[in-house]
Amino acid sequence: MMDNGIVIRRAEMRDALRISEINRSALGYEYSLEDTQQRLERMLSRGTNRVWVACCGGEIAGYIHGSDYECLYCAPLKNIMALAVDEKHRGRGVGRQLLSELESWAKEESCAGVRLVSGFDRLGAHRFYYCCGYSLRKEQKNFIKYF
């Protein structure tokens, strides 16, 4: 898909370095290139996950990762695992086009909608999601236990 000079395509293994860089600069995640490559390979091999990249002028400007969200208390949804746009490409429609691609996938698969979780301090991201038609469903704590 292409609009305003932005080309959206499915991610490939060759995109791992740029995805890793965007994770660091746009999201603040320090995750090694090797680990990113391993995770990307795994995600690309699963039909329950999709990753798209947005290219501007031959450079990857951002990406979106979505997965199936199925549970016993609601209709199937797609879950946005990550949406990140390099700061120098923000405000040009990159995020909207990535979001639109994932939403199209959700509609193709007859999902009830799309969900996501966004950090409480990511106020710019919250404004973006509101502008794209998303609503705040609830506020919650996010727990994790590492092994």
Phi and psi in radians as a Rosetta constraint file:
Dihedral C 1 N 2 CA 2 C 2 CIRCULARHARMONIC -2.416 0.35
Dihedral N 2 CA 2 C 2 N 3 CIRCULARHARMONIC 2.362 0.35
Dihedral C 2 N 3 CA 3 C 3 CIRCULARHARMONIC -2.740 0.35
Dihedral N 3 CA 3 C 3 N 4 CIRCULARHARMONIC 2.390 0.35
Dihedral C 3 N 4 CA 4 C 4 CIRCULARHARMONIC 0.925 0.35
Dihedral N 4 CA 4 C 4 N 5 CIRCULARHARMONIC 0.624 0.35
Dihedral C 4 N 5 CA 5 C 5 CIRCULARHARMONIC 1.345 0.35
Dihedral N 5 CA 5 C 5 N 6 CIRCULARHARMONIC 0.078 0.35
Dihedral C 5 N 6 CA 6 C 6 CIRCULARHARMONIC -1.747 0.35
Dihedral N 6 CA 6 C 6 N 7 CIRCULARHARMONIC 2.181 0.35
Dihedral C 6 N 7 CA 7 C 7 CIRCULARHARMONIC -1.899 0.35
Dihedral N 7 CA 7 C 7 N 8 CIRCULARHARMONIC 2.159 0.35
Dihedral C 7 N 8 CA 8 C 8 CIRCULARHARMONIC -1.795 0.35
Dihedral N 8 CA 8 C 8 N 9 CIRCULARHARMONIC 2.246 0.35
Dihedral C 8 N 9 CA 9 C 9 CIRCULARHARMONIC -2.504 0.35
Dihedral N 9 CA 9 C 9 N 10 CIRCULARHARMONIC 2.826 0.35
Dihedral C 9 N 10 CA 10 C 10 CIRCULARHARMONIC -1.148 0.35
Dihedral N 10 CA 10 C 10 N 11 CIRCULARHARMONIC 2.477 0.35
Dihedral C 10 N 11 CA 11 C 11 CIRCULARHARMONIC -1.180 0.35
Dihedral N 11 CA 11 C 11 N 12 CIRCULARHARMONIC 2.680 0.35
Dihedral C 11 N 12 CA 12 C 12 CIRCULARHARMONIC -2.287 0.35
Dihedral N 12 CA 12 C 12 N 13 CIRCULARHARMONIC 2.899 0.35
Dihedral C 12 N 13 CA 13 C 13 CIRCULARHARMONIC -1.031 0.35
Dihedral N 13 CA 13 C 13 N 14 CIRCULARHARMONIC -0.571 0.35
Dihedral C 13 N 14 CA 14 C 14 CIRCULARHARMONIC -1.129 0.35
Dihedral N 14 CA 14 C 14 N 15 CIRCULARHARMONIC -0.200 0.35
Dihedral C 14 N 15 CA 15 C 15 CIRCULARHARMONIC -1.530 0.35
Dihedral N 15 CA 15 C 15 N 16 CIRCULARHARMONIC -0.086 0.35
Dihedral C 15 N 16 CA 16 C 16 CIRCULARHARMONIC -1.013 0.35
Dihedral N 16 CA 16 C 16 N 17 CIRCULARHARMONIC -0.737 0.35
Dihedral C 16 N 17 CA 17 C 17 CIRCULARHARMONIC -1.068 0.35
Dihedral N 17 CA 17 C 17 N 18 CIRCULARHARMONIC -0.829 0.35
Dihedral C 17 N 18 CA 18 C 18 CIRCULARHARMONIC -1.182 0.35
Dihedral N 18 CA 18 C 18 N 19 CIRCULARHARMONIC -0.666 0.35
Dihedral C 18 N 19 CA 19 C 19 CIRCULARHARMONIC -1.062 0.35
Dihedral N 19 CA 19 C 19 N 20 CIRCULARHARMONIC -0.746 0.35
Dihedral C 19 N 20 CA 20 C 20 CIRCULARHARMONIC -1.065 0.35
Dihedral N 20 CA 20 C 20 N 21 CIRCULARHARMONIC -0.750 0.35
Dihedral C 20 N 21 CA 21 C 21 CIRCULARHARMONIC -1.119 0.35
Dihedral N 21 CA 21 C 21 N 22 CIRCULARHARMONIC -0.731 0.35
Dihedral C 21 N 22 CA 22 C 22 CIRCULARHARMONIC -1.182 0.35
Dihedral N 22 CA 22 C 22 N 23 CIRCULARHARMONIC -0.662 0.35
Dihedral C 22 N 23 CA 23 C 23 CIRCULARHARMONIC -1.010 0.35
Dihedral N 23 CA 23 C 23 N 24 CIRCULARHARMONIC -0.705 0.35
Dihedral C 23 N 24 CA 24 C 24 CIRCULARHARMONIC -1.258 0.35
Dihedral N 24 CA 24 C 24 N 25 CIRCULARHARMONIC -0.882 0.35
Dihedral C 24 N 25 CA 25 C 25 CIRCULARHARMONIC -1.345 0.35
Dihedral N 25 CA 25 C 25 N 26 CIRCULARHARMONIC -0.688 0.35
Dihedral C 25 N 26 CA 26 C 26 CIRCULARHARMONIC -1.610 0.35
Dihedral N 26 CA 26 C 26 N 27 CIRCULARHARMONIC -0.543 0.35
Dihedral C 26 N 27 CA 27 C 27 CIRCULARHARMONIC -1.962 0.35
Dihedral N 27 CA 27 C 27 N 28 CIRCULARHARMONIC -0.260 0.35
Dihedral C 27 N 28 CA 28 C 28 CIRCULARHARMONIC 1.405 0.35
Dihedral N 28 CA 28 C 28 N 29 CIRCULARHARMONIC 0.320 0.35
Dihedral C 28 N 29 CA 29 C 29 CIRCULARHARMONIC -1.652 0.35
Dihedral N 29 CA 29 C 29 N 30 CIRCULARHARMONIC 2.117 0.35
Dihedral C 29 N 30 CA 30 C 30 CIRCULARHARMONIC -1.599 0.35
Dihedral N 30 CA 30 C 30 N 31 CIRCULARHARMONIC 1.710 0.35
Dihedral C 30 N 31 CA 31 C 31 CIRCULARHARMONIC -2.360 0.35
Dihedral N 31 CA 31 C 31 N 32 CIRCULARHARMONIC 2.217 0.35
Dihedral C 31 N 32 CA 32 C 32 CIRCULARHARMONIC -1.079 0.35
Dihedral N 32 CA 32 C 32 N 33 CIRCULARHARMONIC 2.733 0.35
Dihedral C 32 N 33 CA 33 C 33 CIRCULARHARMONIC -1.066 0.35
Dihedral N 33 CA 33 C 33 N 34 CIRCULARHARMONIC -0.725 0.35
Dihedral C 33 N 34 CA 34 C 34 CIRCULARHARMONIC -1.070 0.35
Dihedral N 34 CA 34 C 34 N 35 CIRCULARHARMONIC -0.767 0.35
Dihedral C 34 N 35 CA 35 C 35 CIRCULARHARMONIC -1.170 0.35
Dihedral N 35 CA 35 C 35 N 36 CIRCULARHARMONIC -0.696 0.35
Dihedral C 35 N 36 CA 36 C 36 CIRCULARHARMONIC -1.064 0.35
Dihedral N 36 CA 36 C 36 N 37 CIRCULARHARMONIC -0.754 0.35
Dihedral C 36 N 37 CA 37 C 37 CIRCULARHARMONIC -1.066 0.35
Dihedral N 37 CA 37 C 37 N 38 CIRCULARHARMONIC -0.788 0.35
Dihedral C 37 N 38 CA 38 C 38 CIRCULARHARMONIC -1.092 0.35
Dihedral N 38 CA 38 C 38 N 39 CIRCULARHARMONIC -0.779 0.35
Dihedral C 38 N 39 CA 39 C 39 CIRCULARHARMONIC -1.152 0.35
Dihedral N 39 CA 39 C 39 N 40 CIRCULARHARMONIC -0.748 0.35
Dihedral C 39 N 40 CA 40 C 40 CIRCULARHARMONIC -1.088 0.35
Dihedral N 40 CA 40 C 40 N 41 CIRCULARHARMONIC -0.761 0.35
Dihedral C 40 N 41 CA 41 C 41 CIRCULARHARMONIC -1.018 0.35
Dihedral N 41 CA 41 C 41 N 42 CIRCULARHARMONIC -0.750 0.35
Dihedral C 41 N 42 CA 42 C 42 CIRCULARHARMONIC -1.150 0.35
Dihedral N 42 CA 42 C 42 N 43 CIRCULARHARMONIC -0.765 0.35
Dihedral C 42 N 43 CA 43 C 43 CIRCULARHARMONIC -1.133 0.35
Dihedral N 43 CA 43 C 43 N 44 CIRCULARHARMONIC -0.702 0.35
Dihedral C 43 N 44 CA 44 C 44 CIRCULARHARMONIC -1.192 0.35
Dihedral N 44 CA 44 C 44 N 45 CIRCULARHARMONIC -0.391 0.35
Dihedral C 44 N 45 CA 45 C 45 CIRCULARHARMONIC -1.530 0.35
Dihedral N 45 CA 45 C 45 N 46 CIRCULARHARMONIC -0.143 0.35
Dihedral C 45 N 46 CA 46 C 46 CIRCULARHARMONIC -1.762 0.35
Dihedral N 46 CA 46 C 46 N 47 CIRCULARHARMONIC 2.286 0.35
Dihedral C 46 N 47 CA 47 C 47 CIRCULARHARMONIC -1.227 0.35
Dihedral N 47 CA 47 C 47 N 48 CIRCULARHARMONIC -0.250 0.35
Dihedral C 47 N 48 CA 48 C 48 CIRCULARHARMONIC -1.528 0.35
Dihedral N 48 CA 48 C 48 N 49 CIRCULARHARMONIC -0.042 0.35
Dihedral C 48 N 49 CA 49 C 49 CIRCULARHARMONIC -2.204 0.35
Dihedral N 49 CA 49 C 49 N 50 CIRCULARHARMONIC 2.578 0.35
Dihedral C 49 N 50 CA 50 C 50 CIRCULARHARMONIC -2.431 0.35
Dihedral N 50 CA 50 C 50 N 51 CIRCULARHARMONIC 2.490 0.35
Dihedral C 50 N 51 CA 51 C 51 CIRCULARHARMONIC -2.301 0.35
Dihedral N 51 CA 51 C 51 N 52 CIRCULARHARMONIC 2.240 0.35
Dihedral C 51 N 52 CA 52 C 52 CIRCULARHARMONIC -2.096 0.35
Dihedral N 52 CA 52 C 52 N 53 CIRCULARHARMONIC 2.635 0.35
Dihedral C 52 N 53 CA 53 C 53 CIRCULARHARMONIC -2.082 0.35
Dihedral N 53 CA 53 C 53 N 54 CIRCULARHARMONIC 2.632 0.35
Dihedral C 53 N 54 CA 54 C 54 CIRCULARHARMONIC -1.905 0.35
Dihedral N 54 CA 54 C 54 N 55 CIRCULARHARMONIC 2.192 0.35
Dihedral C 54 N 55 CA 55 C 55 CIRCULARHARMONIC -1.925 0.35
Dihedral N 55 CA 55 C 55 N 56 CIRCULARHARMONIC 2.334 0.35
Dihedral C 55 N 56 CA 56 C 56 CIRCULARHARMONIC -2.213 0.35
Dihedral N 56 CA 56 C 56 N 57 CIRCULARHARMONIC 2.057 0.35
Dihedral C 56 N 57 CA 57 C 57 CIRCULARHARMONIC 1.029 0.35
Dihedral N 57 CA 57 C 57 N 58 CIRCULARHARMONIC 0.595 0.35
Dihedral C 57 N 58 CA 58 C 58 CIRCULARHARMONIC 1.480 0.35
Dihedral N 58 CA 58 C 58 N 59 CIRCULARHARMONIC -0.097 0.35
Dihedral C 58 N 59 CA 59 C 59 CIRCULARHARMONIC -1.874 0.35
Dihedral N 59 CA 59 C 59 N 60 CIRCULARHARMONIC 2.454 0.35
Dihedral C 59 N 60 CA 60 C 60 CIRCULARHARMONIC -1.261 0.35
Dihedral N 60 CA 60 C 60 N 61 CIRCULARHARMONIC 2.072 0.35
Dihedral C 60 N 61 CA 61 C 61 CIRCULARHARMONIC -1.690 0.35
Dihedral N 61 CA 61 C 61 N 62 CIRCULARHARMONIC -0.344 0.35
Dihedral C 61 N 62 CA 62 C 62 CIRCULARHARMONIC -3.082 0.35
Dihedral N 62 CA 62 C 62 N 63 CIRCULARHARMONIC 3.050 0.35
Dihedral C 62 N 63 CA 63 C 63 CIRCULARHARMONIC -2.658 0.35
Dihedral N 63 CA 63 C 63 N 64 CIRCULARHARMONIC 2.830 0.35
Dihedral C 63 N 64 CA 64 C 64 CIRCULARHARMONIC -2.377 0.35
Dihedral N 64 CA 64 C 64 N 65 CIRCULARHARMONIC 2.432 0.35
Dihedral C 64 N 65 CA 65 C 65 CIRCULARHARMONIC -2.144 0.35
Dihedral N 65 CA 65 C 65 N 66 CIRCULARHARMONIC 2.166 0.35
Dihedral C 65 N 66 CA 66 C 66 CIRCULARHARMONIC -2.171 0.35
Dihedral N 66 CA 66 C 66 N 67 CIRCULARHARMONIC 2.724 0.35
Dihedral C 66 N 67 CA 67 C 67 CIRCULARHARMONIC -2.540 0.35
Dihedral N 67 CA 67 C 67 N 68 CIRCULARHARMONIC 2.895 0.35
Dihedral C 67 N 68 CA 68 C 68 CIRCULARHARMONIC -1.154 0.35
Dihedral N 68 CA 68 C 68 N 69 CIRCULARHARMONIC 2.524 0.35
Dihedral C 68 N 69 CA 69 C 69 CIRCULARHARMONIC -2.256 0.35
Dihedral N 69 CA 69 C 69 N 70 CIRCULARHARMONIC 1.791 0.35
Dihedral C 69 N 70 CA 70 C 70 CIRCULARHARMONIC -2.246 0.35
Dihedral N 70 CA 70 C 70 N 71 CIRCULARHARMONIC 2.326 0.35
Dihedral C 70 N 71 CA 71 C 71 CIRCULARHARMONIC -2.563 0.35
Dihedral N 71 CA 71 C 71 N 72 CIRCULARHARMONIC -3.137 0.35
Dihedral C 71 N 72 CA 72 C 72 CIRCULARHARMONIC -1.591 0.35
Dihedral N 72 CA 72 C 72 N 73 CIRCULARHARMONIC 0.071 0.35
Dihedral C 72 N 73 CA 73 C 73 CIRCULARHARMONIC -2.162 0.35
Dihedral N 73 CA 73 C 73 N 74 CIRCULARHARMONIC 0.137 0.35
Dihedral C 73 N 74 CA 74 C 74 CIRCULARHARMONIC -2.758 0.35
Dihedral N 74 CA 74 C 74 N 75 CIRCULARHARMONIC 2.892 0.35
Dihedral C 74 N 75 CA 75 C 75 CIRCULARHARMONIC -1.165 0.35
Dihedral N 75 CA 75 C 75 N 76 CIRCULARHARMONIC 2.744 0.35
Dihedral C 75 N 76 CA 76 C 76 CIRCULARHARMONIC -1.022 0.35
Dihedral N 76 CA 76 C 76 N 77 CIRCULARHARMONIC 2.443 0.35
Dihedral C 76 N 77 CA 77 C 77 CIRCULARHARMONIC -2.280 0.35
Dihedral N 77 CA 77 C 77 N 78 CIRCULARHARMONIC 2.979 0.35
Dihedral C 77 N 78 CA 78 C 78 CIRCULARHARMONIC -1.818 0.35
Dihedral N 78 CA 78 C 78 N 79 CIRCULARHARMONIC 2.523 0.35
Dihedral C 78 N 79 CA 79 C 79 CIRCULARHARMONIC -2.002 0.35
Dihedral N 79 CA 79 C 79 N 80 CIRCULARHARMONIC 2.156 0.35
Dihedral C 79 N 80 CA 80 C 80 CIRCULARHARMONIC -1.406 0.35
Dihedral N 80 CA 80 C 80 N 81 CIRCULARHARMONIC 1.989 0.35
Dihedral C 80 N 81 CA 81 C 81 CIRCULARHARMONIC -1.475 0.35
Dihedral N 81 CA 81 C 81 N 82 CIRCULARHARMONIC -0.571 0.35
Dihedral C 81 N 82 CA 82 C 82 CIRCULARHARMONIC -2.787 0.35
Dihedral N 82 CA 82 C 82 N 83 CIRCULARHARMONIC 2.456 0.35
Dihedral C 82 N 83 CA 83 C 83 CIRCULARHARMONIC -2.441 0.35
Dihedral N 83 CA 83 C 83 N 84 CIRCULARHARMONIC 2.032 0.35
Dihedral C 83 N 84 CA 84 C 84 CIRCULARHARMONIC -2.436 0.35
Dihedral N 84 CA 84 C 84 N 85 CIRCULARHARMONIC 2.352 0.35
Dihedral C 84 N 85 CA 85 C 85 CIRCULARHARMONIC -2.202 0.35
Dihedral N 85 CA 85 C 85 N 86 CIRCULARHARMONIC 2.285 0.35
Dihedral C 85 N 86 CA 86 C 86 CIRCULARHARMONIC -0.983 0.35
Dihedral N 86 CA 86 C 86 N 87 CIRCULARHARMONIC 2.402 0.35
Dihedral C 86 N 87 CA 87 C 87 CIRCULARHARMONIC -0.945 0.35
Dihedral N 87 CA 87 C 87 N 88 CIRCULARHARMONIC -0.671 0.35
Dihedral C 87 N 88 CA 88 C 88 CIRCULARHARMONIC -1.251 0.35
Dihedral N 88 CA 88 C 88 N 89 CIRCULARHARMONIC -0.177 0.35
Dihedral C 88 N 89 CA 89 C 89 CIRCULARHARMONIC -1.900 0.35
Dihedral N 89 CA 89 C 89 N 90 CIRCULARHARMONIC 0.046 0.35
Dihedral C 89 N 90 CA 90 C 90 CIRCULARHARMONIC -1.256 0.35
Dihedral N 90 CA 90 C 90 N 91 CIRCULARHARMONIC 2.667 0.35
Dihedral C 90 N 91 CA 91 C 91 CIRCULARHARMONIC 1.436 0.35
Dihedral N 91 CA 91 C 91 N 92 CIRCULARHARMONIC 0.149 0.35
Dihedral C 91 N 92 CA 92 C 92 CIRCULARHARMONIC -1.959 0.35
Dihedral N 92 CA 92 C 92 N 93 CIRCULARHARMONIC 0.068 0.35
Dihedral C 92 N 93 CA 93 C 93 CIRCULARHARMONIC 1.673 0.35
Dihedral N 93 CA 93 C 93 N 94 CIRCULARHARMONIC 0.062 0.35
Dihedral C 93 N 94 CA 94 C 94 CIRCULARHARMONIC -1.074 0.35
Dihedral N 94 CA 94 C 94 N 95 CIRCULARHARMONIC -0.899 0.35
Dihedral C 94 N 95 CA 95 C 95 CIRCULARHARMONIC -1.071 0.35
Dihedral N 95 CA 95 C 95 N 96 CIRCULARHARMONIC -0.730 0.35
Dihedral C 95 N 96 CA 96 C 96 CIRCULARHARMONIC -1.081 0.35
Dihedral N 96 CA 96 C 96 N 97 CIRCULARHARMONIC -0.735 0.35
Dihedral C 96 N 97 CA 97 C 97 CIRCULARHARMONIC -1.200 0.35
Dihedral N 97 CA 97 C 97 N 98 CIRCULARHARMONIC -0.673 0.35
Dihedral C 97 N 98 CA 98 C 98 CIRCULARHARMONIC -1.103 0.35
Dihedral N 98 CA 98 C 98 N 99 CIRCULARHARMONIC -0.777 0.35
Dihedral C 98 N 99 CA 99 C 99 CIRCULARHARMONIC -1.064 0.35
Dihedral N 99 CA 99 C 99 N 100 CIRCULARHARMONIC -0.733 0.35
Dihedral C 99 N 100 CA 100 C 100 CIRCULARHARMONIC -1.082 0.35
Dihedral N 100 CA 100 C 100 N 101 CIRCULARHARMONIC -0.679 0.35
Dihedral C 100 N 101 CA 101 C 101 CIRCULARHARMONIC -1.105 0.35
Dihedral N 101 CA 101 C 101 N 102 CIRCULARHARMONIC -0.781 0.35
Dihedral C 101 N 102 CA 102 C 102 CIRCULARHARMONIC -1.170 0.35
Dihedral N 102 CA 102 C 102 N 103 CIRCULARHARMONIC -0.691 0.35
Dihedral C 102 N 103 CA 103 C 103 CIRCULARHARMONIC -1.114 0.35
Dihedral N 103 CA 103 C 103 N 104 CIRCULARHARMONIC -0.658 0.35
Dihedral C 103 N 104 CA 104 C 104 CIRCULARHARMONIC -1.073 0.35
Dihedral N 104 CA 104 C 104 N 105 CIRCULARHARMONIC -0.741 0.35
Dihedral C 104 N 105 CA 105 C 105 CIRCULARHARMONIC -1.037 0.35
Dihedral N 105 CA 105 C 105 N 106 CIRCULARHARMONIC -0.785 0.35
Dihedral C 105 N 106 CA 106 C 106 CIRCULARHARMONIC -1.056 0.35
Dihedral N 106 CA 106 C 106 N 107 CIRCULARHARMONIC -0.749 0.35
Dihedral C 106 N 107 CA 107 C 107 CIRCULARHARMONIC -1.162 0.35
Dihedral N 107 CA 107 C 107 N 108 CIRCULARHARMONIC -0.724 0.35
Dihedral C 107 N 108 CA 108 C 108 CIRCULARHARMONIC -1.016 0.35
Dihedral N 108 CA 108 C 108 N 109 CIRCULARHARMONIC -0.596 0.35
Dihedral C 108 N 109 CA 109 C 109 CIRCULARHARMONIC -1.665 0.35
Dihedral N 109 CA 109 C 109 N 110 CIRCULARHARMONIC 0.250 0.35
Dihedral C 109 N 110 CA 110 C 110 CIRCULARHARMONIC 0.984 0.35
Dihedral N 110 CA 110 C 110 N 111 CIRCULARHARMONIC 0.640 0.35
Dihedral C 110 N 111 CA 111 C 111 CIRCULARHARMONIC -1.328 0.35
Dihedral N 111 CA 111 C 111 N 112 CIRCULARHARMONIC 2.728 0.35
Dihedral C 111 N 112 CA 112 C 112 CIRCULARHARMONIC -1.310 0.35
Dihedral N 112 CA 112 C 112 N 113 CIRCULARHARMONIC -0.345 0.35
Dihedral C 112 N 113 CA 113 C 113 CIRCULARHARMONIC 2.926 0.35
Dihedral N 113 CA 113 C 113 N 114 CIRCULARHARMONIC -2.865 0.35
Dihedral C 113 N 114 CA 114 C 114 CIRCULARHARMONIC -2.248 0.35
Dihedral N 114 CA 114 C 114 N 115 CIRCULARHARMONIC 2.425 0.35
Dihedral C 114 N 115 CA 115 C 115 CIRCULARHARMONIC -2.172 0.35
Dihedral N 115 CA 115 C 115 N 116 CIRCULARHARMONIC 2.837 0.35
Dihedral C 115 N 116 CA 116 C 116 CIRCULARHARMONIC -2.808 0.35
Dihedral N 116 CA 116 C 116 N 117 CIRCULARHARMONIC 2.835 0.35
Dihedral C 116 N 117 CA 117 C 117 CIRCULARHARMONIC -2.115 0.35
Dihedral N 117 CA 117 C 117 N 118 CIRCULARHARMONIC 2.341 0.35
Dihedral C 117 N 118 CA 118 C 118 CIRCULARHARMONIC -2.276 0.35
Dihedral N 118 CA 118 C 118 N 119 CIRCULARHARMONIC 2.397 0.35
Dihedral C 118 N 119 CA 119 C 119 CIRCULARHARMONIC -0.982 0.35
Dihedral N 119 CA 119 C 119 N 120 CIRCULARHARMONIC 2.514 0.35
Dihedral C 119 N 120 CA 120 C 120 CIRCULARHARMONIC -1.027 0.35
Dihedral N 120 CA 120 C 120 N 121 CIRCULARHARMONIC -0.481 0.35
Dihedral C 120 N 121 CA 121 C 121 CIRCULARHARMONIC -1.638 0.35
Dihedral N 121 CA 121 C 121 N 122 CIRCULARHARMONIC 0.016 0.35
Dihedral C 121 N 122 CA 122 C 122 CIRCULARHARMONIC -1.579 0.35
Dihedral N 122 CA 122 C 122 N 123 CIRCULARHARMONIC 1.119 0.35
Dihedral C 122 N 123 CA 123 C 123 CIRCULARHARMONIC -1.087 0.35
Dihedral N 123 CA 123 C 123 N 124 CIRCULARHARMONIC -0.648 0.35
Dihedral C 123 N 124 CA 124 C 124 CIRCULARHARMONIC -1.097 0.35
Dihedral N 124 CA 124 C 124 N 125 CIRCULARHARMONIC -0.712 0.35
Dihedral C 124 N 125 CA 125 C 125 CIRCULARHARMONIC -1.127 0.35
Dihedral N 125 CA 125 C 125 N 126 CIRCULARHARMONIC -0.688 0.35
Dihedral C 125 N 126 CA 126 C 126 CIRCULARHARMONIC -1.076 0.35
Dihedral N 126 CA 126 C 126 N 127 CIRCULARHARMONIC -0.784 0.35
Dihedral C 126 N 127 CA 127 C 127 CIRCULARHARMONIC -1.060 0.35
Dihedral N 127 CA 127 C 127 N 128 CIRCULARHARMONIC -0.728 0.35
Dihedral C 127 N 128 CA 128 C 128 CIRCULARHARMONIC -1.026 0.35
Dihedral N 128 CA 128 C 128 N 129 CIRCULARHARMONIC -0.847 0.35
Dihedral C 128 N 129 CA 129 C 129 CIRCULARHARMONIC -1.129 0.35
Dihedral N 129 CA 129 C 129 N 130 CIRCULARHARMONIC -0.708 0.35
Dihedral C 129 N 130 CA 130 C 130 CIRCULARHARMONIC -1.025 0.35
Dihedral N 130 CA 130 C 130 N 131 CIRCULARHARMONIC -0.797 0.35
Dihedral C 130 N 131 CA 131 C 131 CIRCULARHARMONIC -1.111 0.35
Dihedral N 131 CA 131 C 131 N 132 CIRCULARHARMONIC -0.429 0.35
Dihedral C 131 N 132 CA 132 C 132 CIRCULARHARMONIC -1.602 0.35
Dihedral N 132 CA 132 C 132 N 133 CIRCULARHARMONIC 0.151 0.35
Dihedral C 132 N 133 CA 133 C 133 CIRCULARHARMONIC 1.643 0.35
Dihedral N 133 CA 133 C 133 N 134 CIRCULARHARMONIC 0.122 0.35
Dihedral C 133 N 134 CA 134 C 134 CIRCULARHARMONIC -1.489 0.35
Dihedral N 134 CA 134 C 134 N 135 CIRCULARHARMONIC 2.663 0.35
Dihedral C 134 N 135 CA 135 C 135 CIRCULARHARMONIC -2.214 0.35
Dihedral N 135 CA 135 C 135 N 136 CIRCULARHARMONIC 2.680 0.35
Dihedral C 135 N 136 CA 136 C 136 CIRCULARHARMONIC -1.360 0.35
Dihedral N 136 CA 136 C 136 N 137 CIRCULARHARMONIC 2.077 0.35
Dihedral C 136 N 137 CA 137 C 137 CIRCULARHARMONIC -1.564 0.35
Dihedral N 137 CA 137 C 137 N 138 CIRCULARHARMONIC -0.741 0.35
Dihedral C 137 N 138 CA 138 C 138 CIRCULARHARMONIC -2.891 0.35
Dihedral N 138 CA 138 C 138 N 139 CIRCULARHARMONIC 2.790 0.35
Dihedral C 138 N 139 CA 139 C 139 CIRCULARHARMONIC -1.861 0.35
Dihedral N 139 CA 139 C 139 N 140 CIRCULARHARMONIC 2.498 0.35
Dihedral C 139 N 140 CA 140 C 140 CIRCULARHARMONIC -2.658 0.35
Dihedral N 140 CA 140 C 140 N 141 CIRCULARHARMONIC 2.949 0.35
Dihedral C 140 N 141 CA 141 C 141 CIRCULARHARMONIC -1.644 0.35
Dihedral N 141 CA 141 C 141 N 142 CIRCULARHARMONIC 2.609 0.35
Dihedral C 141 N 142 CA 142 C 142 CIRCULARHARMONIC -2.025 0.35
Dihedral N 142 CA 142 C 142 N 143 CIRCULARHARMONIC 1.931 0.35
Dihedral C 142 N 143 CA 143 C 143 CIRCULARHARMONIC -1.779 0.35
Dihedral N 143 CA 143 C 143 N 144 CIRCULARHARMONIC 2.617 0.35
Dihedral C 143 N 144 CA 144 C 144 CIRCULARHARMONIC -2.599 0.35
Dihedral N 144 CA 144 C 144 N 145 CIRCULARHARMONIC 2.635 0.35
Dihedral C 144 N 145 CA 145 C 145 CIRCULARHARMONIC -2.317 0.35
Dihedral N 145 CA 145 C 145 N 146 CIRCULARHARMONIC 1.976 0.35
Dihedral C 145 N 146 CA 146 C 146 CIRCULARHARMONIC -1.543 0.35
Dihedral N 146 CA 146 C 146 N 147 CIRCULARHARMONIC 2.557 0.35
